[in-house]
Amino acid sequence: MGIVKKINITSQSGGNTFYVADAYLESGMGIVGDRYYNNFKHPREQVTLIEEEIIQNFEKKIDKKIDSKDFRRNIITEGIELTKFINKKIKIGDEVILKIHEICQPCMYLQKKLNIENLVKLLVNKSGIQTEVLTSGTIKVKDIITVID
C-alpha cells in the first residue's frame, strides 16, 4: 500500500509541468488536461507514475536536489514499490483502477532538460512505470494506492 504524494501534468508536449491537487482520469484516455490525454501510441502510455523514494535516491547519487515534477511523471507515489506490480492492477482512492504495463525508461530529452550527465544510465529501470486507465474517476493528493490483483 502506498499514497499519492503529488500529481503532475502539463497541457503541451515539452511544456513545463505543474502540480495539481486532484485530477480526473478517464478510462482509455488518460488524465484530463494532460499532454497525453487521448494522445498516445499505446494504451500503456496514458498515465505514468514514479516513486518519491527513487527520486530521493537519485538526488543522493548526483548530490543535487531536483523537484519531483521535473521527472515528468504524472503521479509521484510514496510507500509502494511500483515495479513489483508489472501486469497487475492498482486502485487509487475510491474509484480509479490502473493497469501497470511496463517500466518507463529514461530518455535523452530528460537528460538534456535537467542537464544531468549520465541521467539515462543512472535511471535505467528506475524511472517509473507506464499505466492504462481502466476505471474513470478523480484522484487526489494523499489518496491510498492498493494492489488489487
Phi, psi and omega per residue, in radians:
M1 nan 2.443 3.112
G2 -2.426 -2.977 3.088
I3 -2.371 2.759 2.999
V4 -1.415 2.031 -3.135
K5 -1.522 -0.780 -3.120
K6 -2.618 2.682 3.043
I7 -2.121 2.308 -2.931
N8 -2.360 2.194 3.128
I9 -2.447 2.958 2.934
T10 -2.636 2.580 -3.090
S11 -1.512 -0.242 -3.102
Q12 -2.340 2.514 3.103
S13 -1.056 2.263 -3.125
G14 1.466 -0.172 -3.139
G15 -1.321 2.837 3.088
N16 -1.146 2.430 3.096
T17 -1.545 2.779 3.130
F18 -2.589 2.691 -3.134
Y19 -1.439 2.550 3.003
V20 -2.270 2.692 -3.120
A21 -1.360 -0.488 3.111
D22 -2.654 2.879 -3.130
A23 -2.662 2.582 3.063
Y24 -1.730 2.165 3.109
L25 -1.836 2.217 -3.096
E26 -1.879 2.284 -3.125
S27 -0.931 2.251 3.100
G28 1.305 0.016 -3.047
M29 -2.158 -0.696 -3.093
G30 2.012 -2.691 -3.126
I31 -1.582 2.125 3.108
V32 -1.024 2.232 3.137
G33 1.643 -0.153 3.140
D34 -1.584 2.739 -3.103
R35 -1.055 -0.464 -3.135
Y36 -1.664 0.057 3.108
Y37 -1.058 2.015 -3.105
N38 0.918 0.558 -3.101
N39 -2.500 1.190 -3.084
F40 -2.508 2.748 3.112
K41 -1.456 -0.609 -3.100
H42 -2.308 2.513 3.134
P43 -0.942 -0.502 -3.111
R44 -1.145 -0.221 -3.087
E45 -1.623 0.184 -3.040
Q46 -1.179 -0.767 -3.088
V47 -2.476 2.377 3.109
T48 -1.989 2.601 3.120
L49 -2.316 2.641 3.034
I50 -2.555 2.616 -3.126
E51 -1.505 2.363 3.062
E52 -0.999 -0.615 -3.130
E53 -1.101 -0.648 3.089
I54 -1.142 -0.739 3.120
I55 -1.080 -0.783 -3.137
Q56 -1.114 -0.710 3.098
N57 -1.118 -0.699 3.107
F58 -1.101 -0.763 3.116
E59 -1.026 -0.691 3.101
K60 -1.129 -0.720 -3.131
K61 -1.079 -0.694 -3.078
I62 -1.721 -0.070 3.141
D63 0.962 0.881 -3.128
K64 -2.669 2.429 3.106
K65 -1.519 2.302 3.118
I66 -2.264 2.307 3.088
D67 -1.122 2.326 -3.104
S68 -0.912 -0.624 -3.107
K69 -1.121 -0.424 -3.105
D70 -1.254 -0.173 3.033
F71 -1.394 -0.156 3.000
R72 1.115 0.541 3.007
R73 -1.765 2.619 -3.048
N74 -1.266 -0.744 -3.060
I75 -2.171 2.181 3.073
I76 -1.760 2.201 -3.052
T77 -1.933 2.969 3.031
E78 -2.545 2.404 3.029
G79 1.500 0.213 3.113
I80 -2.468 2.259 3.120
E81 -1.539 1.614 -2.969
L82 -1.035 -0.676 -3.053
T83 -1.164 -0.259 3.070
K84 -1.235 -0.238 -2.984
F85 -2.024 0.499 3.053
I86 -1.016 2.379 -3.099
N87 1.207 0.271 3.066
K88 -1.947 3.008 3.089
K89 -1.950 2.514 3.045
I90 -2.175 2.642 3.081
K91 -1.975 2.326 3.090
I92 -2.002 2.127 -3.096
G93 1.172 -2.513 -3.069
D94 -1.661 -0.241 -2.952
E95 -2.179 -0.775 -2.881
V96 -1.394 2.259 3.032
I97 -2.083 2.254 3.113
L98 -2.046 2.523 2.983
K99 -1.766 2.173 3.110
I100 -1.476 2.093 -3.092
H101 -1.701 -0.875 -3.059
E102 -2.818 2.963 3.080
I103 -1.321 2.379 2.988
C104 -1.347 2.412 3.033
Q105 -1.805 2.521 3.120
P106 -1.187 2.786 -3.091
C107 -2.272 2.858 3.107
M108 -1.105 -0.545 3.101
Y109 -0.979 -0.829 -3.139
L110 -1.162 -0.714 3.125
Q111 -1.039 -0.773 3.131
K112 -1.217 -0.737 -3.103
K113 -1.086 -0.707 -3.130
L114 -1.549 -0.166 3.136
N115 0.954 0.884 3.133
I116 -2.130 1.964 3.135
E117 -1.093 2.420 3.101
N118 1.176 0.269 3.117
L119 -0.956 -0.821 -3.108
V120 -1.007 -0.832 -3.124
K121 -1.107 -0.730 -3.093
L122 -1.232 -0.433 -3.068
L123 -1.884 0.152 3.095
V124 -0.981 2.254 -3.107
N125 1.091 0.264 3.136
K126 -2.380 0.612 -3.032
S127 -2.134 0.443 3.082
G128 1.730 -2.999 -3.107
I129 -2.321 2.760 3.068
Q130 -1.875 2.406 -3.100
T131 -2.374 2.859 3.082
E132 -2.053 2.413 3.128
V133 -1.451 2.048 3.130
L134 -1.684 -0.614 -3.128
T135 -2.245 2.225 -3.120
S136 -1.255 2.717 3.041
G137 2.794 3.121 -3.132
T138 -1.734 2.382 2.992
I139 -1.997 2.716 -3.130
K140 -2.359 2.725 2.979
V141 -0.988 2.411 -3.120
K142 1.437 0.012 3.046
D143 -1.086 2.579 3.096
I144 -1.408 2.435 3.067
I145 -1.948 2.170 3.106
T146 -2.211 2.580 3.059
V147 -1.497 2.260 -3.088
I148 -1.933 -0.249 2.981
D149 -3.029 nan nan
